[in-house]
Amino acid sequence: MFPCNFAWGAGTAAYQIEGVHYYNKVINDLMACNVSPMVTLYHFDLPQALQDKGGWKSPAIATLFDSYAQFCFQTFGDRVKLWITINEPYVCAKLGHEDGIHAPGLKETGTTAYLVGHNMLRAHAMAWHSYNSFYRSKQRGAVSLALNSDWVEPLDPSSTEDDAATKRFLAFTLGWFAWPIFVTGDYPEIMRSAVDVQNKRLGYNGVSRLPSFCKDEPAILGTADFFALNYYTSRKVKPRGGCEQMLCMKSDQDAEGVLDPSWPVCGVSWLAVVPHGLRNLLKYIKKTFNNPAVYITENGFSQMGPVQIEDVQRCKFYQDTILEVAKAIGDDGVNVCGYFAWSLLDNFEWADGFSVRFGLFHVDFSQSERTRTIYQSGREYAKIILKHRSQSNPDDPVTRKTSITVPQVPLF
């Protein structure tokens, strides 16, 4: 399996023959090598023309996204059987519109992130329903969206305050998007209640900051054929204890994630290496979301500073992590259908640029040739997937497994 991220421009201007030709070539070349693509339609790359019209803040973007998705289903769906509509809506909504760290770099605290997340869910649901109504019977594929989440636990297991903060932390991250799709069709009640408490505390009487889904639009509940999970790290959680005098998501959530000092950190400061956290999160997903089929669509180990081609620590990370996934499957009964390493190549890591390297192949960005050199972890990972590859099941689009699994790489 090979997740590729389509540039939205290939759909909004699809009729850009060059863009369609490029993606056709990528897909056909992969299939010629017996590799099945899992395609991501949106991975933080909103065209500027749409951003200028309001971007994800605009309700109209959901219909535009649906049109783009339908174009891709129609053009590539004869070969693509696994689709991700939107990658990490939490990151786009909060980091892009509340914190201003990711594109589009807005710091409109307390309101905009909720609106953006809402429109992303609407866009996803419209696209899923379009596939279900017009393409599924012939193409026999499956559609979901990729949700990122840490595994979290109370900092003090005996503290009721830490336990409550942990529940809020999950509600405002994974639950924000998973609850409407897999559980109730609406946001978690913990989330709504927390927002209402802050509204009352700060005297806010305006339009509800956490929107409601309209009954005359396509239903949100049930619009995922599998659970796509991006996992990198874990946190211990306690209440923030702050009393900001302005509306913001931090005060709504009132939960702070901290690192356990026993966890090693790789590369970027936020990425503590906690392989067992993935197993715990998989068990939580099985229990909370009715035992869905799960694809781990991102998981990786970063490197900064001097390049280490013999990356022994990353090798151990993949060995330990895949072992934890095997335990989740064999001992816990989690229905894991696939695992993707982030990523095949060192690439542009958003706000960190080229300074952070996740690849199984090193890319020398200082050279015009962009020379590739395989890391030791790439060689070891190749041995793992060669030994443990699964055979295809063409009758089930969700549990269909390819004869070889290769890591995820974004296409720009």
C-alpha positions as CSV (number, residue, x, y, z in Angstrom):
1,M,0.0,0.0,0.0
2,F,1.3,3.4,-0.9
3,P,-0.6,6.5,0.4
4,C,-0.1,9.4,-2.0
5,N,-1.4,12.9,-1.5
6,F,-3.1,14.5,-4.4
7,A,-2.5,18.2,-4.9
8,W,-5.9,19.8,-4.9
9,G,-5.0,21.8,-8.0
10,A,-5.2,18.7,-10.0
11,G,-8.9,18.5,-9.3
12,T,-9.9,22.2,-9.1
13,A,-8.1,22.8,-12.4
14,A,-8.3,19.1,-13.4
15,Y,-8.8,19.7,-16.5
16,Q,-5.1,20.5,-16.2
17,I,-4.1,17.6,-18.4
18,E,-0.6,17.6,-17.1
19,G,-1.7,17.1,-13.5
20,V,-4.0,14.2,-14.4
21,H,-1.3,12.7,-16.6
22,Y,1.2,12.9,-13.7
23,Y,-1.1,11.1,-11.2
24,N,-2.1,8.5,-13.8
25,K,1.5,7.7,-14.3
26,V,2.2,7.4,-10.6
27,I,-0.8,5.1,-10.0
28,N,0.0,3.0,-13.1
29,D,3.7,2.6,-12.2
30,L,2.8,1.6,-8.7
31,M,0.3,-1.0,-9.9
32,A,2.9,-2.3,-12.4
33,C,5.1,-3.1,-9.3
34,N,2.1,-4.8,-7.5
35,V,1.7,-1.9,-5.1
36,S,-1.8,-0.7,-4.3
37,P,-2.2,3.1,-3.7
38,M,-4.1,4.6,-0.8
39,V,-4.7,8.2,-2.0
40,T,-5.1,11.3,0.3
41,L,-7.2,14.1,-1.3
42,Y,-6.2,16.8,1.1
43,H,-3.0,17.1,3.1
44,F,-2.8,20.8,4.1
45,D,-2.4,22.0,0.5
46,L,-5.4,24.3,0.0
47,P,-5.0,26.3,-3.3
48,Q,-4.5,30.0,-2.6
49,A,-7.5,30.9,-4.8
50,L,-9.7,29.0,-2.4
51,Q,-8.0,30.5,0.7
52,D,-8.6,34.0,-0.8
53,K,-12.4,33.1,-0.8
54,G,-12.3,32.2,2.9
55,G,-10.7,28.8,2.8
56,W,-12.0,26.3,5.3
57,K,-13.8,29.0,7.2
58,S,-16.3,29.3,4.3
59,P,-19.3,26.9,4.4
60,A,-19.1,26.8,0.6
61,I,-15.8,24.9,0.6
62,A,-17.6,21.7,1.5
63,T,-19.4,21.6,-1.9
64,L,-16.2,22.6,-3.7
65,F,-14.3,19.8,-2.0
66,D,-17.1,17.3,-2.9
67,S,-16.7,18.3,-6.6
68,Y,-13.0,17.8,-6.4
69,A,-13.4,14.4,-4.7
70,Q,-15.9,13.3,-7.3
71,F,-13.5,14.3,-10.1
72,C,-10.8,12.1,-8.5
73,F,-13.1,9.2,-7.9
74,Q,-14.2,9.3,-11.5
75,T,-10.7,9.8,-12.9
76,F,-8.7,7.4,-10.8
77,G,-11.2,5.2,-8.9
78,D,-10.9,2.4,-11.4
79,R,-7.5,1.7,-9.9
80,V,-7.6,3.4,-6.5
81,K,-9.6,1.4,-3.9
82,L,-8.6,3.1,-0.7
83,W,-9.2,6.8,-0.2
84,I,-8.5,9.3,2.5
85,T,-10.5,12.5,2.1
86,I,-8.7,14.7,4.6
87,N,-5.5,14.2,6.5
88,E,-5.4,15.4,10.2
89,P,-8.3,17.9,10.3
90,Y,-7.3,18.6,13.9
91,V,-3.9,19.9,12.8
92,C,-5.3,22.1,10.0
93,A,-8.1,23.5,12.3
94,K,-6.1,24.1,15.5
95,L,-2.5,24.6,14.4
96,G,-3.5,26.5,11.3
97,H,-6.4,28.7,12.6
98,E,-6.0,28.9,16.4
99,D,-2.2,28.7,17.0
100,G,-1.0,30.1,13.7
101,I,1.8,27.5,13.3
102,H,0.6,25.8,10.2
103,A,-0.9,27.3,7.0
104,P,-2.8,29.5,6.7
105,G,-1.2,30.9,9.9
106,L,-4.2,32.4,11.5
107,K,-4.5,33.1,15.2
108,E,-8.3,33.6,15.6
109,T,-8.7,32.0,19.0
110,G,-11.7,30.4,20.4
111,T,-14.0,30.3,17.3
112,T,-12.3,29.8,14.0
113,A,-10.8,26.4,14.7
114,Y,-14.2,25.0,15.6
115,L,-15.7,26.4,12.4
116,V,-12.9,25.0,10.2
117,G,-13.2,21.6,11.8
118,H,-16.9,21.6,11.2
119,N,-16.5,22.5,7.5
120,M,-13.9,19.8,7.1
121,L,-16.3,17.2,8.6
122,R,-19.0,18.5,6.3
123,A,-16.7,18.2,3.3
124,H,-15.6,14.7,4.2
125,A,-19.2,13.6,4.7
126,M,-20.3,15.0,1.3
127,A,-17.5,13.2,-0.4
128,W,-18.2,9.9,1.3
129,H,-21.9,10.1,0.4
130,S,-21.0,10.9,-3.2
131,Y,-18.7,7.9,-3.4
132,N,-21.3,5.7,-1.7
133,S,-24.1,6.8,-4.1
134,F,-22.3,7.0,-7.4
135,Y,-19.0,5.1,-7.4
136,R,-18.9,2.3,-4.7
137,S,-21.0,-0.3,-6.5
138,K,-18.8,-0.2,-9.6
139,Q,-15.4,0.6,-8.1
140,R,-15.8,-1.3,-4.9
141,G,-13.5,0.9,-2.9
142,A,-13.5,2.4,0.7
143,V,-13.3,5.9,2.0
144,S,-12.3,7.4,5.3
145,L,-10.3,10.4,6.8
146,A,-7.0,10.2,8.7
147,L,-7.2,11.3,12.4
148,N,-4.1,12.0,14.4
149,S,-4.0,11.3,18.1
150,D,-1.6,10.8,21.0
151,W,-2.2,8.1,23.6
152,V,-2.9,9.9,26.9
153,E,-3.1,8.8,30.5
154,P,-3.6,10.7,33.8
155,L,-0.4,12.1,35.2
156,D,-1.5,10.9,38.6
157,P,-3.7,7.8,38.1
158,S,-5.2,8.3,41.5
159,S,-6.3,11.9,40.8
160,T,-9.9,12.4,39.7
161,E,-8.8,15.8,38.4
162,D,-6.1,14.3,36.2
163,D,-8.6,11.6,35.0
164,A,-11.2,14.2,34.0
165,A,-8.5,16.3,32.3
166,T,-7.5,13.2,30.3
167,K,-11.0,12.7,29.1
168,R,-11.2,16.3,28.0
169,F,-7.9,16.0,26.3
170,L,-9.1,13.1,24.2
171,A,-12.5,14.7,23.5
172,F,-10.9,17.9,22.1
173,T,-8.4,15.9,19.9
174,L,-9.5,12.5,18.7
175,G,-13.1,12.8,19.8
176,W,-13.6,16.1,18.1
177,F,-13.6,14.3,14.7
178,A,-14.1,10.6,15.6
179,W,-17.3,11.1,17.7
180,P,-19.4,12.6,15.0
181,I,-18.4,9.9,12.5
182,F,-18.2,6.7,14.6
183,V,-20.4,7.3,17.7
184,T,-23.3,9.8,17.8
185,G,-23.2,12.1,14.7
186,D,-22.3,15.0,17.0
187,Y,-19.4,16.3,19.0
188,P,-18.6,14.7,22.4
189,E,-20.8,15.9,25.1
190,I,-17.7,16.5,27.2
191,M,-16.5,19.0,24.6
192,R,-19.8,20.8,24.3
193,S,-20.1,21.1,28.0
194,A,-16.6,22.5,28.4
195,V,-17.2,25.1,25.7
196,D,-20.5,26.1,27.4
197,V,-18.7,26.5,30.7
198,Q,-16.2,28.9,29.3
199,N,-18.9,30.8,27.4
200,K,-20.7,31.4,30.7
201,R,-17.5,32.2,32.6
202,L,-16.5,34.9,30.1
203,G,-20.0,36.2,29.4
204,Y,-20.1,35.1,25.8
205,N,-23.6,35.1,24.4
206,G,-23.0,35.0,20.7
207,V,-23.5,32.3,18.1
208,S,-22.5,28.9,19.4
209,R,-18.8,28.5,19.0
210,L,-19.1,24.8,18.5
211,P,-21.5,24.5,15.5
212,S,-24.3,22.0,15.1
213,F,-24.8,19.7,12.1
214,C,-27.7,20.6,9.9
215,K,-30.3,17.9,9.4
216,D,-30.8,18.8,5.7
217,E,-27.2,18.1,4.9
218,P,-25.7,14.6,4.4
219,A,-25.4,12.8,7.7
220,I,-22.0,12.7,9.4
221,L,-22.5,9.5,11.3
222,G,-21.2,6.4,9.6
223,T,-19.2,8.2,6.9
224,A,-16.0,6.1,7.3
225,D,-15.4,2.6,5.9
226,F,-12.3,2.1,8.2
227,F,-10.5,4.0,10.9
228,A,-7.3,5.7,9.7
229,L,-5.0,6.6,12.5
230,N,-1.8,8.8,12.6
231,Y,0.1,8.1,15.8
232,Y,3.5,9.5,16.8
233,T,3.7,9.9,20.6
234,S,2.0,9.9,24.0
235,R,1.4,12.3,26.9
236,K,0.6,12.3,30.6
237,V,-2.3,14.7,31.3
238,K,-3.2,17.1,34.1
239,P,-5.5,20.2,34.3
240,R,-4.0,23.4,32.9
241,G,-5.2,25.4,35.8
242,G,-5.1,28.6,33.8
243,C,-7.9,31.1,33.7
244,E,-7.4,33.0,30.4
245,Q,-9.6,36.0,30.2
246,M,-10.3,35.5,26.5
247,L,-12.0,32.7,24.5
248,C,-9.5,30.1,23.4
249,M,-9.3,26.4,22.9
250,K,-6.7,26.0,25.7
251,S,-9.2,27.3,28.3
252,D,-12.0,25.3,26.8
253,Q,-10.0,22.1,27.0
254,D,-8.4,22.8,30.4
255,A,-5.9,19.9,29.9
256,E,-2.2,19.9,29.5
257,G,-0.1,17.0,28.1
258,V,3.4,16.5,29.5
259,L,6.2,14.1,28.8
260,D,7.2,11.3,31.1
261,P,10.9,11.9,31.7
262,S,11.6,8.2,31.1
263,W,10.5,8.5,27.5
264,P,13.3,9.1,25.0
265,V,12.8,12.0,22.6
266,C,13.8,11.8,18.9
267,G,14.6,14.9,16.9
268,V,11.8,17.3,17.4
269,S,11.1,18.2,21.1
270,W,7.5,17.0,21.0
271,L,8.2,13.5,19.7
272,A,8.7,11.2,22.6
273,V,9.2,7.6,21.6
274,V,6.4,5.5,23.2
275,P,5.7,2.4,21.1
276,H,3.4,0.8,23.7
277,G,1.3,3.9,23.5
278,L,0.2,2.9,20.0
279,R,-1.0,-0.5,21.3
280,N,-3.0,1.2,24.1
281,L,-4.5,3.6,21.6
282,L,-5.5,0.8,19.2
283,K,-7.2,-1.0,22.1
284,Y,-9.0,2.3,23.0
285,I,-10.2,2.7,19.4
286,K,-11.5,-0.9,19.3
287,K,-13.5,-0.4,22.5
288,T,-14.7,3.1,21.9
289,F,-15.5,3.0,18.2
290,N,-17.1,-0.4,17.8
291,N,-14.1,-2.4,16.7
292,P,-13.5,-0.8,13.3
293,A,-11.0,-2.0,10.7
294,V,-7.9,0.2,11.3
295,Y,-5.1,1.4,9.1
296,I,-2.2,3.1,10.8
297,T,-1.7,5.7,8.2
298,E,1.3,7.6,9.7
299,N,3.9,6.6,12.3
300,G,7.6,7.5,12.4
301,F,10.8,8.6,14.0
302,S,12.5,11.9,13.3
303,Q,16.1,12.9,13.0
304,M,17.7,16.3,13.2
305,G,21.2,17.7,13.1
306,P,24.0,15.7,11.4
307,V,22.7,13.0,9.1
308,Q,23.0,9.5,10.5
309,I,22.7,7.0,7.7
310,E,23.3,4.1,10.1
311,D,20.2,5.2,12.2
312,V,20.3,2.4,14.8
313,Q,17.7,4.1,17.0
314,R,15.2,4.4,14.2
315,C,15.7,0.7,13.4
316,K,14.9,-0.2,17.0
317,F,11.9,2.1,16.9
318,Y,10.3,0.3,14.0
319,Q,11.1,-3.1,15.5
320,D,9.5,-2.1,18.8
321,T,6.5,-0.4,17.3
322,I,5.6,-3.2,14.9
323,L,5.9,-5.6,17.7
324,E,3.4,-3.6,19.7
325,V,1.0,-3.6,16.7
326,A,1.4,-7.3,16.5
327,K,0.4,-7.6,20.1
328,A,-2.6,-5.4,19.4
329,I,-3.6,-7.8,16.7
330,G,-2.8,-11.1,18.3
331,D,-3.5,-10.5,22.0
332,D,-6.0,-7.7,21.9
333,G,-8.0,-8.6,18.8
334,V,-7.7,-5.2,17.1
335,N,-8.6,-5.4,13.4
336,V,-5.4,-3.7,12.1
337,C,-5.4,-4.0,8.3
338,G,-2.3,-2.0,7.4
339,Y,0.6,0.0,8.7
340,F,2.4,2.9,7.0
341,A,5.8,4.3,7.9
342,W,6.2,8.1,7.7
343,S,7.9,8.4,5.4
344,L,9.6,6.9,2.4
345,L,11.7,10.0,1.8
346,D,13.0,12.9,3.8
347,N,10.7,15.7,2.8
348,F,9.4,19.2,3.6
349,E,8.0,18.9,7.2
350,W,5.7,21.9,7.2
351,A,6.8,24.5,9.7
352,D,10.1,22.6,10.3
353,G,11.0,22.7,6.7
354,F,13.9,20.4,5.7
355,S,15.5,20.4,9.2
356,V,13.5,17.4,10.4
357,R,14.0,14.0,8.6
358,F,11.6,11.1,8.9
359,G,12.5,9.2,5.7
360,L,13.7,5.7,5.2
361,F,15.7,7.3,2.4
362,H,17.9,10.4,3.0
363,V,17.4,13.2,0.5
364,D,20.3,15.7,0.0
365,F,18.3,18.9,-0.6
366,S,21.5,20.8,-1.0
367,Q,22.1,19.2,-4.3
368,S,20.1,19.9,-7.4
369,E,20.0,16.1,-8.1
370,R,18.3,15.6,-4.7
371,T,20.5,12.5,-4.2
372,R,18.8,9.6,-2.4
373,T,20.6,7.3,0.1
374,I,18.9,4.5,1.9
375,Y,19.1,4.6,5.7
376,Q,19.9,1.5,7.7
377,S,16.3,1.7,8.9
378,G,15.1,1.5,5.3
379,R,17.1,-1.7,4.7
380,E,15.7,-3.2,7.9
381,Y,12.1,-2.1,7.1
382,A,12.4,-3.7,3.7
383,K,13.3,-7.0,5.3
384,I,10.3,-6.8,7.6
385,I,7.7,-6.1,4.9
386,L,9.2,-8.7,2.6
387,K,8.9,-11.3,5.3
388,H,5.5,-10.3,6.6
389,R,3.7,-9.1,3.6
390,S,0.0,-10.2,3.2
391,Q,-1.7,-11.5,0.1
392,S,-4.6,-9.8,-1.5
393,N,-8.3,-10.2,-0.7
394,P,-10.0,-8.5,-3.8
395,D,-13.5,-9.2,-2.4
396,D,-13.2,-6.7,0.5
397,P,-12.1,-3.1,-0.2
398,V,-11.5,-2.4,3.5
399,T,-9.4,-5.5,4.5
400,R,-7.9,-5.9,1.1
401,K,-4.1,-6.1,1.6
402,T,-1.5,-5.8,-1.0
403,S,1.3,-8.2,-1.7
404,I,3.7,-5.6,-0.5
405,T,3.6,-2.7,1.9
406,V,5.7,0.4,1.4
407,P,5.9,3.6,3.4
408,Q,3.9,6.8,2.9
409,V,5.2,9.7,0.8
410,P,3.5,12.9,-0.1
411,L,3.3,14.0,-3.7
412,F,3.6,17.6,-4.4
